[in-house]
Amino acid sequence: MLFVGAGTGQMFDFVSPAFLLPYRTTFADINAGYLQRLSARLAAVEGLRCTTVVDDVEKSRLAPGFDAVVAVLVLEHVDWRKAVATMSRLAAERVFVITQENPPALATPMTESRTIPGTMNIFKEVHSQLIAASEIEAEFERHGFARDYAAEKIVADEKKMTGFGFRRVR
């Protein structure tokens, strides 16, 4: 299993990494510092078989063949079509993606006057983009995957998180 754009593993604030115990897992991110923090976080999970690798989801050097590729809130921050192509190339069978949709009150563009903590200041220069579910599905279809799962959940600030599961069909 491969997690692209793994960052510091923020998702493990909400779910225990113990669910990964049955798998050999690779965490990839373009930022080596983030991966160091992720490794420290995961070191406490006895028996977890994982590695980290510095890699760019837009132009990955990883070899294909991962049973599953996972991207949690990644597509919004990269050239998402390149990322979909990468994930489609790397995944032998499955891709799982979680995306975000903001309510109208949060749909305004980010401005210099908005305070952003820590490393998130990069988004003052590189603006994230929200992507329509239909566009994501069409792009995966173009790469030989069909959606076979979707679920939505409203979270803090009335943001909607959508989880998609795609399976290889050709």
PABA-539044 format. One line per 2 residues: number of its first residue (from 1); their letters; for each residue x, y, z of C-alpha. Coordinates in pm, 1 decimal. Layout:
NUM) a) X Y Z  ...;
//
This chain:
1) ml) 0.0 0.0 0.0  127.5 347.1 -91.7;
3) fv) 21.2 677.4 65.8  113.2 967.0 -165.0;
5) ga) 150.7 1316.0 -19.1  164.6 1156.2 325.3;
7) gt) 297.8 1467.5 496.9  341.2 1432.1 872.3;
9) gq) 58.0 1178.4 892.7  -207.7 1420.8 1014.5;
11) mf) -472.2 1156.8 942.5  -337.0 959.7 1238.4;
13) df) -482.5 1228.2 1464.7  -819.2 1077.4 1368.9;
15) vs) -746.9 707.4 1308.2  -496.8 472.9 1466.6;
17) pa) -216.4 360.8 1235.7  -270.5 11.3 1377.7;
19) fl) -518.0 -54.4 1094.5  -208.1 -80.7 870.9;
21) lp) -53.9 -371.3 1066.0  -154.1 -637.4 808.2;
23) yr) 11.6 -441.6 523.5  354.8 -337.9 405.3;
25) tt) 308.7 33.9 365.4  509.4 303.1 189.2;
27) fa) 458.7 668.4 273.8  575.3 916.6 10.1;
29) di) 601.0 1293.8 23.3  808.5 1561.5 -146.8;
31) na) 912.7 1703.2 192.9  1175.3 1495.1 378.3;
33) gy) 1113.8 1687.6 702.4  748.9 1586.5 700.7;
35) lq) 847.8 1223.3 650.9  1086.0 1241.1 949.2;
37) rl) 800.1 1360.8 1168.3  575.4 1086.9 1026.9;
39) sa) 839.5 820.9 1099.3  866.0 938.4 1460.3;
41) rl) 488.3 921.1 1495.6  470.2 568.5 1351.1;
43) aa) 766.3 433.5 1551.1  534.6 383.5 1848.2;
45) ve) 324.5 126.0 1659.1  483.0 -211.3 1730.4;
47) gl) 486.1 -444.8 1430.8  405.5 -178.8 1170.8;
49) rc) 593.3 -257.8 849.2  643.5 73.2 674.6;
51) tt) 897.3 278.8 488.4  912.6 640.5 384.5;
53) vv) 1044.6 777.9 58.2  1088.6 1128.5 -77.9;
55) dd) 889.0 1134.7 -400.5  681.2 1376.8 -606.4;
57) ve) 326.4 1264.6 -686.2  332.6 1474.1 -1004.6;
59) ks) 637.5 1292.2 -1144.0  701.0 987.2 -932.5;
61) rl) 1009.3 768.8 -967.2  846.3 480.0 -780.4;
63) ap) 794.4 148.3 -958.9  437.0 35.2 -1026.0;
65) gf) 277.2 -258.9 -851.6  127.7 -126.8 -527.4;
67) da) -193.5 -314.5 -443.5  -350.6 13.9 -337.4;
69) vv) -259.0 381.2 -361.2  -410.9 629.7 -114.9;
71) av) -426.4 1010.5 -138.0  -581.0 1204.4 151.7;
73) lv) -641.4 1572.0 70.7  -360.4 1574.0 -182.9;
75) le) -526.3 1647.7 -517.6  -628.1 1995.7 -401.2;
77) hv) -263.8 2100.2 -361.1  -92.6 1964.0 -672.2;
79) dw) -141.5 1942.4 -1047.4  -418.0 1692.6 -983.9;
81) rk) -433.1 1547.2 -1334.4  -62.6 1458.2 -1313.9;
83) av) -124.2 1309.2 -968.6  -411.5 1095.0 -1100.0;
85) at) -188.7 973.0 -1384.2  84.4 884.4 -1131.4;
87) ms) -152.2 701.5 -897.3  -306.6 513.7 -1189.9;
89) rl) 38.6 404.3 -1307.7  150.1 292.9 -961.9;
91) aa) -165.9 107.6 -855.3  -203.5 -255.6 -954.6;
93) er) -569.0 -272.0 -852.3  -708.7 7.6 -632.9;
95) vf) -688.3 380.5 -567.4  -851.8 556.8 -273.9;
97) vi) -886.9 935.0 -269.5  -1028.6 1175.1 -11.2;
99) tq) -1114.3 1525.3 -128.8  -1258.8 1835.2 31.9;
101) en) -1548.0 2060.4 -64.1  -1597.1 2388.5 119.8;
103) pp) -1932.2 2548.2 204.7  -2007.5 2877.1 24.3;
105) al) -1887.9 3084.2 323.7  -1537.1 2933.1 289.2;
107) at) -1525.6 2940.3 -89.8  -1351.6 3277.8 -107.4;
109) pm) -994.1 3283.7 -238.1  -711.1 3303.1 13.2;
111) te) -563.8 3651.4 52.0  -250.9 3794.8 205.3;
113) sr) -454.8 3935.1 496.4  -564.9 3587.9 607.5;
115) ti) -346.5 3439.2 885.1  -212.8 3094.0 807.9;
117) pg) -10.7 2907.6 1071.0  335.2 2756.3 1023.2;
119) tm) 430.3 2588.3 699.1  82.2 2643.1 559.9;
121) ni) 202.7 2995.3 466.6  307.1 2841.5 134.8;
123) fk) -60.4 2856.8 34.0  -31.6 3235.7 19.8;
125) ev) 178.1 3175.3 -292.3  41.6 2842.6 -416.7;
127) hs) -335.2 2838.1 -392.3  -515.4 2512.8 -339.9;
129) ql) -799.8 2419.8 -569.6  -1115.4 2227.1 -502.7;
131) ia) -1203.6 1976.4 -774.4  -1548.9 1857.6 -875.9;
133) as) -1613.4 1489.2 -810.0  -1723.9 1440.0 -1170.4;
135) ei) -1386.2 1567.2 -1295.9  -1194.4 1332.6 -1064.8;
137) ea) -1405.3 1036.3 -1172.5  -1364.2 1121.0 -1543.2;
139) ef) -985.3 1150.1 -1506.9  -954.1 813.8 -1333.8;
141) er) -1178.6 659.5 -1599.2  -945.5 796.9 -1865.9;
143) hg) -665.1 601.5 -1694.4  -855.7 272.1 -1679.3;
145) fa) -1021.6 295.2 -1338.2  -1390.0 293.1 -1244.0;
147) rd) -1537.8 435.3 -925.5  -1694.9 164.4 -714.4;
149) ya) -1726.5 348.7 -385.9  -1810.0 699.4 -264.9;
151) ae) -1901.1 835.4 77.3  -1938.0 1186.3 215.3;
153) ki) -1897.1 1324.9 565.5  -1946.9 1677.1 697.0;
155) va) -1661.5 1781.1 928.2  -1550.2 2101.1 1107.6;
157) de) -1648.2 2433.3 950.1  -1917.7 2249.7 747.0;
159) kk) -1653.3 2121.7 504.3  -1752.5 1809.2 315.9;
161) mt) -1500.0 1528.7 282.8  -1564.8 1277.3 6.4;
163) gf) -1395.2 942.2 -9.7  -1369.8 764.2 -345.8;
165) gf) -1264.7 411.3 -421.8  -1152.0 327.1 -774.5;
167) rr) -1070.7 -15.7 -917.4  -871.9 -99.2 -1227.4;
169) vr) -1095.0 -212.7 -1513.6  -835.9 -221.4 -1792.8;
//
